[in-house]
Amino acid sequence: MKGCIIQEHINGFQKGLRQTTFFYHDIDVADTRFDVNKDVVDGQLVNEAESSPEEEVEKEAAVEEKDAKAVVEGDDNKAA
C-alpha cells in the first residue's frame, strides 16, 4: 500500500512537469534541479526536511506581529 501511495505522488509530480512543459515551452523539465523533495518557501528552493509547517506558522506570526507594530507606530506619527 505504501508503495502505491508513493508512486501516486511521483506520478503527480511527473504530471506537473508535463504541464510545465506545455505552458512554458522554454523550461527544460529534464533539468536535475527539479526535485520532488524540494519546495519554494519565501522565494527560495529548500528541502522539505528543512522546512516544517510549524516553523512556517511561527515565521508568519512573527511577520504579522512586526507589521502590526509598524502600523500602530505609524498611526502615532500621523496623529502628532
PDB file of N, CA, C and O in Angstrom, chain B, residues numbered from 101:
ATOM      1  N   MET B 101       0.830  -1.196   0.000  1.00  0.00           N
ATOM      2  CA  MET B 101       0.000   0.000   0.000  1.00  0.00           C
ATOM      3  C   MET B 101       0.877   1.263   0.000  1.00  0.00           C
ATOM      4  O   MET B 101       0.624   2.200  -0.756  1.00  0.00           O
ATOM      5  N   LYS B 102       1.900   1.275   0.849  1.00  0.00           N
ATOM      6  CA  LYS B 102       2.777   2.441   0.940  1.00  0.00           C
ATOM      7  C   LYS B 102       3.443   2.719  -0.411  1.00  0.00           C
ATOM      8  O   LYS B 102       3.566   3.873  -0.823  1.00  0.00           O
ATOM      9  N   GLY B 103       3.866   1.666  -1.087  1.00  0.00           N
ATOM     10  CA  GLY B 103       4.488   1.809  -2.402  1.00  0.00           C
ATOM     11  C   GLY B 103       3.542   2.424  -3.415  1.00  0.00           C
ATOM     12  O   GLY B 103       3.966   3.214  -4.258  1.00  0.00           O
ATOM     13  N   CYS B 104       2.271   2.077  -3.345  1.00  0.00           N
ATOM     14  CA  CYS B 104       1.265   2.638  -4.263  1.00  0.00           C
ATOM     15  C   CYS B 104       1.082   4.135  -4.006  1.00  0.00           C
ATOM     16  O   CYS B 104       0.955   4.917  -4.948  1.00  0.00           O
ATOM     17  N   ILE B 105       1.070   4.529  -2.745  1.00  0.00           N
ATOM     18  CA  ILE B 105       0.912   5.945  -2.398  1.00  0.00           C
ATOM     19  C   ILE B 105       2.107   6.743  -2.895  1.00  0.00           C
ATOM     20  O   ILE B 105       1.948   7.824  -3.463  1.00  0.00           O
ATOM     21  N   ILE B 106       3.284   6.215  -2.683  1.00  0.00           N
ATOM     22  CA  ILE B 106       4.496   6.891  -3.150  1.00  0.00           C
ATOM     23  C   ILE B 106       4.474   7.028  -4.669  1.00  0.00           C
ATOM     24  O   ILE B 106       4.826   8.078  -5.207  1.00  0.00           O
ATOM     25  N   GLN B 107       4.060   5.968  -5.358  1.00  0.00           N
ATOM     26  CA  GLN B 107       4.000   6.006  -6.815  1.00  0.00           C
ATOM     27  C   GLN B 107       2.999   7.052  -7.296  1.00  0.00           C
ATOM     28  O   GLN B 107       3.242   7.728  -8.295  1.00  0.00           O
ATOM     29  N   GLU B 108       1.883   7.188  -6.596  1.00  0.00           N
ATOM     30  CA  GLU B 108       0.895   8.211  -6.967  1.00  0.00           C
ATOM     31  C   GLU B 108       1.478   9.614  -6.813  1.00  0.00           C
ATOM     32  O   GLU B 108       1.199  10.489  -7.633  1.00  0.00           O
ATOM     33  N   HIS B 109       2.272   9.838  -5.786  1.00  0.00           N
ATOM     34  CA  HIS B 109       2.923  11.138  -5.608  1.00  0.00           C
ATOM     35  C   HIS B 109       3.913  11.402  -6.743  1.00  0.00           C
ATOM     36  O   HIS B 109       3.974  12.507  -7.281  1.00  0.00           O
ATOM     37  N   ILE B 110       4.673  10.392  -7.095  1.00  0.00           N
ATOM     38  CA  ILE B 110       5.633  10.526  -8.194  1.00  0.00           C
ATOM     39  C   ILE B 110       4.891  10.815  -9.494  1.00  0.00           C
ATOM     40  O   ILE B 110       5.300  11.680 -10.269  1.00  0.00           O
ATOM     41  N   ASN B 111       3.800  10.089  -9.731  1.00  0.00           N
ATOM     42  CA  ASN B 111       3.002  10.318 -10.941  1.00  0.00           C
ATOM     43  C   ASN B 111       2.463  11.749 -10.979  1.00  0.00           C
ATOM     44  O   ASN B 111       2.466  12.390 -12.030  1.00  0.00           O
ATOM     45  N   GLY B 112       2.008  12.237  -9.847  1.00  0.00           N
ATOM     46  CA  GLY B 112       1.504  13.608  -9.784  1.00  0.00           C
ATOM     47  C   GLY B 112       2.585  14.625 -10.076  1.00  0.00           C
ATOM     48  O   GLY B 112       2.341  15.620 -10.759  1.00  0.00           O
ATOM     49  N   PHE B 113       3.782  14.381  -9.561  1.00  0.00           N
ATOM     50  CA  PHE B 113       4.905  15.277  -9.826  1.00  0.00           C
ATOM     51  C   PHE B 113       5.247  15.274 -11.311  1.00  0.00           C
ATOM     52  O   PHE B 113       5.465  16.333 -11.901  1.00  0.00           O
ATOM     53  N   GLN B 114       5.294  14.095 -11.915  1.00  0.00           N
ATOM     54  CA  GLN B 114       5.585  13.992 -13.343  1.00  0.00           C
ATOM     55  C   GLN B 114       4.510  14.703 -14.172  1.00  0.00           C
ATOM     56  O   GLN B 114       4.816  15.341 -15.179  1.00  0.00           O
ATOM     57  N   LYS B 115       3.275  14.590 -13.747  1.00  0.00           N
ATOM     58  CA  LYS B 115       2.175  15.268 -14.432  1.00  0.00           C
ATOM     59  C   LYS B 115       2.375  16.783 -14.370  1.00  0.00           C
ATOM     60  O   LYS B 115       2.152  17.479 -15.360  1.00  0.00           O
ATOM     61  N   GLY B 116       2.793  17.291 -13.214  1.00  0.00           N
ATOM     62  CA  GLY B 116       3.081  18.713 -13.071  1.00  0.00           C
ATOM     63  C   GLY B 116       4.204  19.157 -13.992  1.00  0.00           C
ATOM     64  O   GLY B 116       4.144  20.240 -14.574  1.00  0.00           O
ATOM     65  N   LEU B 117       5.227  18.326 -14.125  1.00  0.00           N
ATOM     66  CA  LEU B 117       6.334  18.648 -15.028  1.00  0.00           C
ATOM     67  C   LEU B 117       5.854  18.694 -16.481  1.00  0.00           C
ATOM     68  O   LEU B 117       6.273  19.560 -17.250  1.00  0.00           O
ATOM     69  N   ARG B 118       4.979  17.763 -16.850  1.00  0.00           N
ATOM     70  CA  ARG B 118       4.452  17.765 -18.219  1.00  0.00           C
ATOM     71  C   ARG B 118       3.630  19.033 -18.470  1.00  0.00           C
ATOM     72  O   ARG B 118       3.708  19.616 -19.551  1.00  0.00           O
ATOM     73  N   GLN B 119       2.850  19.457 -17.484  1.00  0.00           N
ATOM     74  CA  GLN B 119       2.059  20.672 -17.636  1.00  0.00           C
ATOM     75  C   GLN B 119       2.961  21.896 -17.727  1.00  0.00           C
ATOM     76  O   GLN B 119       2.671  22.826 -18.479  1.00  0.00           O
ATOM     77  N   THR B 120       4.046  21.899 -16.970  1.00  0.00           N
ATOM     78  CA  THR B 120       5.008  23.000 -17.038  1.00  0.00           C
ATOM     79  C   THR B 120       5.571  23.107 -18.441  1.00  0.00           C
ATOM     80  O   THR B 120       5.671  24.202 -18.996  1.00  0.00           O
ATOM     81  N   THR B 121       5.937  21.974 -19.012  1.00  0.00           N
ATOM     82  CA  THR B 121       6.463  21.959 -20.382  1.00  0.00           C
ATOM     83  C   THR B 121       5.426  22.474 -21.364  1.00  0.00           C
ATOM     84  O   THR B 121       5.763  23.201 -22.299  1.00  0.00           O
ATOM     85  N   PHE B 122       4.178  22.107 -21.163  1.00  0.00           N
ATOM     86  CA  PHE B 122       3.104  22.528 -22.053  1.00  0.00           C
ATOM     87  C   PHE B 122       2.903  24.050 -22.008  1.00  0.00           C
ATOM     88  O   PHE B 122       2.786  24.697 -23.049  1.00  0.00           O
ATOM     89  N   PHE B 123       2.863  24.614 -20.793  1.00  0.00           N
ATOM     90  CA  PHE B 123       2.583  26.038 -20.644  1.00  0.00           C
ATOM     91  C   PHE B 123       3.817  26.924 -20.818  1.00  0.00           C
ATOM     92  O   PHE B 123       3.703  28.063 -21.269  1.00  0.00           O
ATOM     93  N   TYR B 124       4.977  26.413 -20.467  1.00  0.00           N
ATOM     94  CA  TYR B 124       6.211  27.204 -20.520  1.00  0.00           C
ATOM     95  C   TYR B 124       7.225  26.457 -21.370  1.00  0.00           C
ATOM     96  O   TYR B 124       8.025  25.679 -20.851  1.00  0.00           O
ATOM     97  N   HIS B 125       7.192  26.690 -22.663  1.00  0.00           N
ATOM     98  CA  HIS B 125       7.983  25.940 -23.630  1.00  0.00           C
ATOM     99  C   HIS B 125       9.489  26.104 -23.446  1.00  0.00           C
ATOM    100  O   HIS B 125      10.252  25.233 -23.865  1.00  0.00           O
ATOM    101  N   ASP B 126       9.927  27.178 -22.840  1.00  0.00           N
ATOM    102  CA  ASP B 126      11.364  27.416 -22.695  1.00  0.00           C
ATOM    103  C   ASP B 126      11.965  26.768 -21.445  1.00  0.00           C
ATOM    104  O   ASP B 126      13.152  26.951 -21.173  1.00  0.00           O
ATOM    105  N   ILE B 127      11.166  26.014 -20.681  1.00  0.00           N
ATOM    106  CA  ILE B 127      11.662  25.359 -19.465  1.00  0.00           C
ATOM    107  C   ILE B 127      11.985  23.905 -19.761  1.00  0.00           C
ATOM    108  O   ILE B 127      11.172  23.182 -20.337  1.00  0.00           O
ATOM    109  N   ASP B 128      13.188  23.480 -19.357  1.00  0.00           N
ATOM    110  CA  ASP B 128      13.624  22.101 -19.544  1.00  0.00           C
ATOM    111  C   ASP B 128      13.312  21.308 -18.275  1.00  0.00           C
ATOM    112  O   ASP B 128      14.017  21.435 -17.274  1.00  0.00           O
ATOM    113  N   VAL B 129      12.257  20.490 -18.315  1.00  0.00           N
ATOM    114  CA  VAL B 129      11.867  19.737 -17.128  1.00  0.00           C
ATOM    115  C   VAL B 129      12.788  18.553 -16.855  1.00  0.00           C
ATOM    116  O   VAL B 129      12.662  17.897 -15.821  1.00  0.00           O
ATOM    117  N   ALA B 130      13.704  18.275 -17.763  1.00  0.00           N
ATOM    118  CA  ALA B 130      14.684  17.217 -17.517  1.00  0.00           C
ATOM    119  C   ALA B 130      15.840  17.736 -16.664  1.00  0.00           C
ATOM    120  O   ALA B 130      16.734  16.978 -16.288  1.00  0.00           O
ATOM    121  N   ASP B 131      15.816  19.029 -16.364  1.00  0.00           N
ATOM    122  CA  ASP B 131      16.844  19.657 -15.539  1.00  0.00           C
ATOM    123  C   ASP B 131      16.896  18.962 -14.181  1.00  0.00           C
ATOM    124  O   ASP B 131      15.857  18.702 -13.575  1.00  0.00           O
ATOM    125  N   THR B 132      18.082  18.666 -13.713  1.00  0.00           N
ATOM    126  CA  THR B 132      18.247  17.952 -12.448  1.00  0.00           C
ATOM    127  C   THR B 132      17.847  18.792 -11.246  1.00  0.00           C
ATOM    128  O   THR B 132      17.741  18.264 -10.139  1.00  0.00           O
ATOM    129  N   ARG B 133      17.624  20.087 -11.437  1.00  0.00           N
ATOM    130  CA  ARG B 133      17.212  20.931 -10.312  1.00  0.00           C
ATOM    131  C   ARG B 133      15.771  20.685  -9.900  1.00  0.00           C
ATOM    132  O   ARG B 133      15.388  21.055  -8.790  1.00  0.00           O
ATOM    133  N   PHE B 134      14.941  20.061 -10.772  1.00  0.00           N
ATOM    134  CA  PHE B 134      13.592  19.687 -10.374  1.00  0.00           C
ATOM    135  C   PHE B 134      13.698  18.525  -9.402  1.00  0.00           C
ATOM    136  O   PHE B 134      14.241  17.472  -9.738  1.00  0.00           O
ATOM    137  N   ASP B 135      13.183  18.715  -8.209  1.00  0.00           N
ATOM    138  CA  ASP B 135      13.310  17.697  -7.163  1.00  0.00           C
ATOM    139  C   ASP B 135      12.010  17.637  -6.376  1.00  0.00           C
ATOM    140  O   ASP B 135      11.585  18.635  -5.793  1.00  0.00           O
ATOM    141  N   VAL B 136      11.383  16.478  -6.359  1.00  0.00           N
ATOM    142  CA  VAL B 136      10.121  16.297  -5.659  1.00  0.00           C
ATOM    143  C   VAL B 136      10.268  16.522  -4.154  1.00  0.00           C
ATOM    144  O   VAL B 136       9.272  16.755  -3.470  1.00  0.00           O
ATOM    145  N   ASN B 137      11.480  16.457  -3.634  1.00  0.00           N
ATOM    146  CA  ASN B 137      11.706  16.646  -2.207  1.00  0.00           C
ATOM    147  C   ASN B 137      11.993  18.098  -1.839  1.00  0.00           C
ATOM    148  O   ASN B 137      12.374  18.385  -0.704  1.00  0.00           O
ATOM    149  N   LYS B 138      11.815  19.011  -2.783  1.00  0.00           N
ATOM    150  CA  LYS B 138      12.054  20.425  -2.514  1.00  0.00           C
ATOM    151  C   LYS B 138      10.778  21.217  -2.730  1.00  0.00           C
ATOM    152  O   LYS B 138       9.876  20.802  -3.458  1.00  0.00           O
ATOM    153  N   ASP B 139      10.728  22.374  -2.073  1.00  0.00           N
ATOM    154  CA  ASP B 139       9.573  23.248  -2.198  1.00  0.00           C
ATOM    155  C   ASP B 139      10.058  24.686  -2.186  1.00  0.00           C
ATOM    156  O   ASP B 139      11.178  24.960  -1.757  1.00  0.00           O
ATOM    157  N   VAL B 140       9.235  25.594  -2.646  1.00  0.00           N
ATOM    158  CA  VAL B 140       9.580  27.012  -2.630  1.00  0.00           C
ATOM    159  C   VAL B 140       8.984  27.620  -1.367  1.00  0.00           C
ATOM    160  O   VAL B 140       7.772  27.589  -1.153  1.00  0.00           O
ATOM    161  N   VAL B 141       9.867  28.175  -0.533  1.00  0.00           N
ATOM    162  CA  VAL B 141       9.462  28.817   0.712  1.00  0.00           C
ATOM    163  C   VAL B 141      10.106  30.189   0.747  1.00  0.00           C
ATOM    164  O   VAL B 141      11.326  30.313   0.638  1.00  0.00           O
ATOM    165  N   ASP B 142       9.292  31.210   0.898  1.00  0.00           N
ATOM    166  CA  ASP B 142       9.787  32.592   0.939  1.00  0.00           C
ATOM    167  C   ASP B 142      10.675  32.906  -0.260  1.00  0.00           C
ATOM    168  O   ASP B 142      11.693  33.584  -0.124  1.00  0.00           O
ATOM    169  N   GLY B 143      10.288  32.415  -1.429  1.00  0.00           N
ATOM    170  CA  GLY B 143      11.023  32.706  -2.649  1.00  0.00           C
ATOM    171  C   GLY B 143      12.322  31.949  -2.811  1.00  0.00           C
ATOM    172  O   GLY B 143      13.125  32.283  -3.682  1.00  0.00           O
ATOM    173  N   GLN B 144      12.550  30.927  -1.984  1.00  0.00           N
ATOM    174  CA  GLN B 144      13.770  30.132  -2.078  1.00  0.00           C
ATOM    175  C   GLN B 144      13.412  28.657  -2.179  1.00  0.00           C
ATOM    176  O   GLN B 144      12.434  28.202  -1.585  1.00  0.00           O
ATOM    177  N   LEU B 145      14.214  27.914  -2.937  1.00  0.00           N
ATOM    178  CA  LEU B 145      14.020  26.475  -3.074  1.00  0.00           C
ATOM    179  C   LEU B 145      14.725  25.779  -1.914  1.00  0.00           C
ATOM    180  O   LEU B 145      15.941  25.898  -1.762  1.00  0.00           O
ATOM    181  N   VAL B 146      13.963  25.055  -1.098  1.00  0.00           N
ATOM    182  CA  VAL B 146      14.526  24.403   0.088  1.00  0.00           C
ATOM    183  C   VAL B 146      14.066  22.946   0.149  1.00  0.00           C
ATOM    184  O   VAL B 146      13.031  22.584  -0.410  1.00  0.00           O
ATOM    185  N   ASN B 147      14.847  22.126   0.830  1.00  0.00           N
ATOM    186  CA  ASN B 147      14.440  20.750   1.076  1.00  0.00           C
ATOM    187  C   ASN B 147      13.261  20.762   2.034  1.00  0.00           C
ATOM    188  O   ASN B 147      13.248  21.537   2.991  1.00  0.00           O
ATOM    189  N   GLU B 148      12.278  19.919   1.789  1.00  0.00           N
ATOM    190  CA  GLU B 148      11.111  19.864   2.668  1.00  0.00           C
ATOM    191  C   GLU B 148      11.509  19.480   4.080  1.00  0.00           C
ATOM    192  O   GLU B 148      10.861  19.904   5.037  1.00  0.00           O
ATOM    193  N   ALA B 149      12.555  18.689   4.232  1.00  0.00           N
ATOM    194  CA  ALA B 149      13.011  18.276   5.552  1.00  0.00           C
ATOM    195  C   ALA B 149      13.508  19.473   6.362  1.00  0.00           C
ATOM    196  O   ALA B 149      13.468  19.449   7.593  1.00  0.00           O
ATOM    197  N   GLU B 150      13.977  20.522   5.674  1.00  0.00           N
ATOM    198  CA  GLU B 150      14.485  21.709   6.350  1.00  0.00           C
ATOM    199  C   GLU B 150      13.376  22.670   6.740  1.00  0.00           C
ATOM    200  O   GLU B 150      13.613  23.600   7.511  1.00  0.00           O
ATOM    201  N   SER B 151      12.187  22.468   6.232  1.00  0.00           N
ATOM    202  CA  SER B 151      11.079  23.379   6.470  1.00  0.00           C
ATOM    203  C   SER B 151       9.883  22.589   6.972  1.00  0.00           C
ATOM    204  O   SER B 151       9.392  21.690   6.288  1.00  0.00           O
ATOM    205  N   SER B 152       9.416  22.923   8.164  1.00  0.00           N
ATOM    206  CA  SER B 152       8.253  22.235   8.704  1.00  0.00           C
ATOM    207  C   SER B 152       7.073  23.203   8.758  1.00  0.00           C
ATOM    208  O   SER B 152       7.274  24.416   8.827  1.00  0.00           O
ATOM    209  N   PRO B 153       5.864  22.691   8.729  1.00  0.00           N
ATOM    210  CA  PRO B 153       4.684  23.573   8.804  1.00  0.00           C
ATOM    211  C   PRO B 153       4.671  24.410  10.078  1.00  0.00           C
ATOM    212  O   PRO B 153       4.230  25.560  10.059  1.00  0.00           O
ATOM    213  N   GLU B 154       5.149  23.846  11.182  1.00  0.00           N
ATOM    214  CA  GLU B 154       5.178  24.586  12.434  1.00  0.00           C
ATOM    215  C   GLU B 154       6.098  25.804  12.327  1.00  0.00           C
ATOM    216  O   GLU B 154       5.762  26.884  12.811  1.00  0.00           O
ATOM    217  N   GLU B 155       7.258  25.624  11.693  1.00  0.00           N
ATOM    218  CA  GLU B 155       8.187  26.732  11.517  1.00  0.00           C
ATOM    219  C   GLU B 155       7.564  27.815  10.658  1.00  0.00           C
ATOM    220  O   GLU B 155       7.743  29.002  10.931  1.00  0.00           O
ATOM    221  N   GLU B 156       6.837  27.423   9.627  1.00  0.00           N
ATOM    222  CA  GLU B 156       6.208  28.392   8.740  1.00  0.00           C
ATOM    223  C   GLU B 156       5.156  29.207   9.484  1.00  0.00           C
ATOM    224  O   GLU B 156       5.053  30.417   9.283  1.00  0.00           O
ATOM    225  N   VAL B 157       4.374  28.551  10.342  1.00  0.00           N
ATOM    226  CA  VAL B 157       3.357  29.257  11.115  1.00  0.00           C
ATOM    227  C   VAL B 157       4.029  30.260  12.046  1.00  0.00           C
ATOM    228  O   VAL B 157       3.559  31.390  12.183  1.00  0.00           O
ATOM    229  N   GLU B 158       5.130  29.852  12.691  1.00  0.00           N
ATOM    230  CA  GLU B 158       5.850  30.755  13.580  1.00  0.00           C
ATOM    231  C   GLU B 158       6.397  31.956  12.820  1.00  0.00           C
ATOM    232  O   GLU B 158       6.309  33.085  13.302  1.00  0.00           O
ATOM    233  N   LYS B 159       6.963  31.723  11.630  1.00  0.00           N
ATOM    234  CA  LYS B 159       7.505  32.812  10.822  1.00  0.00           C
ATOM    235  C   LYS B 159       6.402  33.789  10.427  1.00  0.00           C
ATOM    236  O   LYS B 159       6.580  35.003  10.519  1.00  0.00           O
ATOM    237  N   GLU B 160       5.257  33.252   9.986  1.00  0.00           N
ATOM    238  CA  GLU B 160       4.150  34.109   9.571  1.00  0.00           C
ATOM    239  C   GLU B 160       3.633  34.930  10.741  1.00  0.00           C
ATOM    240  O   GLU B 160       3.321  36.109  10.577  1.00  0.00           O
ATOM    241  N   ALA B 161       3.537  34.321  11.921  1.00  0.00           N
ATOM    242  CA  ALA B 161       3.065  35.045  13.093  1.00  0.00           C
ATOM    243  C   ALA B 161       4.028  36.173  13.455  1.00  0.00           C
ATOM    244  O   ALA B 161       3.590  37.264  13.818  1.00  0.00           O
ATOM    245  N   ALA B 162       5.323  35.926  13.361  1.00  0.00           N
ATOM    246  CA  ALA B 162       6.316  36.951  13.664  1.00  0.00           C
ATOM    247  C   ALA B 162       6.220  38.109  12.682  1.00  0.00           C
ATOM    248  O   ALA B 162       6.329  39.270  13.077  1.00  0.00           O
ATOM    249  N   VAL B 163       6.018  37.801  11.406  1.00  0.00           N
ATOM    250  CA  VAL B 163       5.898  38.851  10.383  1.00  0.00           C
ATOM    251  C   VAL B 163       4.636  39.666  10.630  1.00  0.00           C
ATOM    252  O   VAL B 163       4.664  40.894  10.544  1.00  0.00           O
ATOM    253  N   GLU B 164       3.532  38.997  10.936  1.00  0.00           N
ATOM    254  CA  GLU B 164       2.278  39.705  11.192  1.00  0.00           C
ATOM    255  C   GLU B 164       2.398  40.603  12.410  1.00  0.00           C
ATOM    256  O   GLU B 164       1.893  41.726  12.408  1.00  0.00           O
ATOM    257  N   GLU B 165       3.064  40.114  13.453  1.00  0.00           N
ATOM    258  CA  GLU B 165       3.260  40.911  14.664  1.00  0.00           C
ATOM    259  C   GLU B 165       4.109  42.141  14.358  1.00  0.00           C
ATOM    260  O   GLU B 165       3.812  43.239  14.829  1.00  0.00           O
ATOM    261  N   LYS B 166       5.154  41.956  13.577  1.00  0.00           N
ATOM    262  CA  LYS B 166       6.031  43.070  13.201  1.00  0.00           C
ATOM    263  C   LYS B 166       5.250  44.093  12.381  1.00  0.00           C
ATOM    264  O   LYS B 166       5.378  45.297  12.602  1.00  0.00           O
ATOM    265  N   ASP B 167       4.440  43.615  11.434  1.00  0.00           N
ATOM    266  CA  ASP B 167       3.634  44.512  10.604  1.00  0.00           C
ATOM    267  C   ASP B 167       2.621  45.280  11.454  1.00  0.00           C
ATOM    268  O   ASP B 167       2.395  46.470  11.237  1.00  0.00           O
ATOM    269  N   ALA B 168       2.018  44.595  12.414  1.00  0.00           N
ATOM    270  CA  ALA B 168       1.036  45.246  13.284  1.00  0.00           C
ATOM    271  C   ALA B 168       1.702  46.343  14.113  1.00  0.00           C
ATOM    272  O   ALA B 168       1.133  47.421  14.283  1.00  0.00           O
ATOM    273  N   LYS B 169       2.892  46.077  14.625  1.00  0.00           N
ATOM    274  CA  LYS B 169       3.632  47.093  15.386  1.00  0.00           C
ATOM    275  C   LYS B 169       3.938  48.295  14.520  1.00  0.00           C
ATOM    276  O   LYS B 169       3.803  49.435  14.963  1.00  0.00           O
ATOM    277  N   ALA B 170       4.350  48.048  13.284  1.00  0.00           N
ATOM    278  CA  ALA B 170       4.692  49.136  12.367  1.00  0.00           C
ATOM    279  C   ALA B 170       3.472  50.002  12.088  1.00  0.00           C
ATOM    280  O   ALA B 170       3.593  51.224  11.999  1.00  0.00           O
ATOM    281  N   VAL B 171       2.310  49.396  11.949  1.00  0.00           N
ATOM    282  CA  VAL B 171       1.083  50.147  11.684  1.00  0.00           C
ATOM    283  C   VAL B 171       0.731  50.995  12.889  1.00  0.00           C
ATOM    284  O   VAL B 171       0.381  52.166  12.741  1.00  0.00           O
ATOM    285  N   VAL B 172       0.819  50.424  14.078  1.00  0.00           N
ATOM    286  CA  VAL B 172       0.498  51.164  15.299  1.00  0.00           C
ATOM    287  C   VAL B 172       1.465  52.326  15.476  1.00  0.00           C
ATOM    288  O   VAL B 172       1.042  53.441  15.781  1.00  0.00           O
ATOM    289  N   GLU B 173       2.751  52.080  15.288  1.00  0.00           N
ATOM    290  CA  GLU B 173       3.737  53.141  15.418  1.00  0.00           C
ATOM    291  C   GLU B 173       3.532  54.197  14.348  1.00  0.00           C
ATOM    292  O   GLU B 173       3.705  55.386  14.616  1.00  0.00           O
ATOM    293  N   GLY B 174       3.171  53.790  13.156  1.00  0.00           N
ATOM    294  CA  GLY B 174       2.909  54.727  12.064  1.00  0.00           C
ATOM    295  C   GLY B 174       1.702  55.603  12.357  1.00  0.00           C
ATOM    296  O   GLY B 174       1.694  56.777  11.987  1.00  0.00           O
ATOM    297  N   ASP B 175       0.673  55.056  13.018  1.00  0.00           N
ATOM    298  CA  ASP B 175      -0.508  55.828  13.380  1.00  0.00           C
ATOM    299  C   ASP B 175      -0.180  56.897  14.392  1.00  0.00           C
ATOM    300  O   ASP B 175      -0.745  57.989  14.333  1.00  0.00           O
ATOM    301  N   ASP B 176       0.728  56.615  15.329  1.00  0.00           N
ATOM    302  CA  ASP B 176       1.136  57.588  16.341  1.00  0.00           C
ATOM    303  C   ASP B 176       1.809  58.791  15.685  1.00  0.00           C
ATOM    304  O   ASP B 176       1.590  59.934  16.086  1.00  0.00           O
ATOM    305  N   ASN B 177       2.627  58.520  14.678  1.00  0.00           N
ATOM    306  CA  ASN B 177       3.339  59.602  13.999  1.00  0.00           C
ATOM    307  C   ASN B 177       2.392  60.509  13.231  1.00  0.00           C
ATOM    308  O   ASN B 177       2.625  61.713  13.133  1.00  0.00           O
ATOM    309  N   LYS B 178       1.323  59.937  12.686  1.00  0.00           N
ATOM    310  CA  LYS B 178       0.362  60.729  11.911  1.00  0.00           C
ATOM    311  C   LYS B 178      -0.452  61.641  12.819  1.00  0.00           C
ATOM    312  O   LYS B 178      -0.829  62.743  12.424  1.00  0.00           O
ATOM    313  N   ALA B 179      -0.718  61.182  14.025  1.00  0.00           N
ATOM    314  CA  ALA B 179      -1.543  61.954  14.954  1.00  0.00           C
ATOM    315  C   ALA B 179      -0.802  63.182  15.477  1.00  0.00           C
ATOM    316  O   ALA B 179      -1.435  64.154  15.887  1.00  0.00           O
ATOM    317  N   ALA B 180       0.503  63.150  15.469  1.00  0.00           N
ATOM    318  CA  ALA B 180       1.299  64.248  16.036  1.00  0.00           C
ATOM    319  C   ALA B 180       1.375  65.438  15.157  1.00  0.00           C
ATOM    320  O   ALA B 180       2.012  66.429  15.513  1.00  0.00           O
TER     321      ALA B 180
END
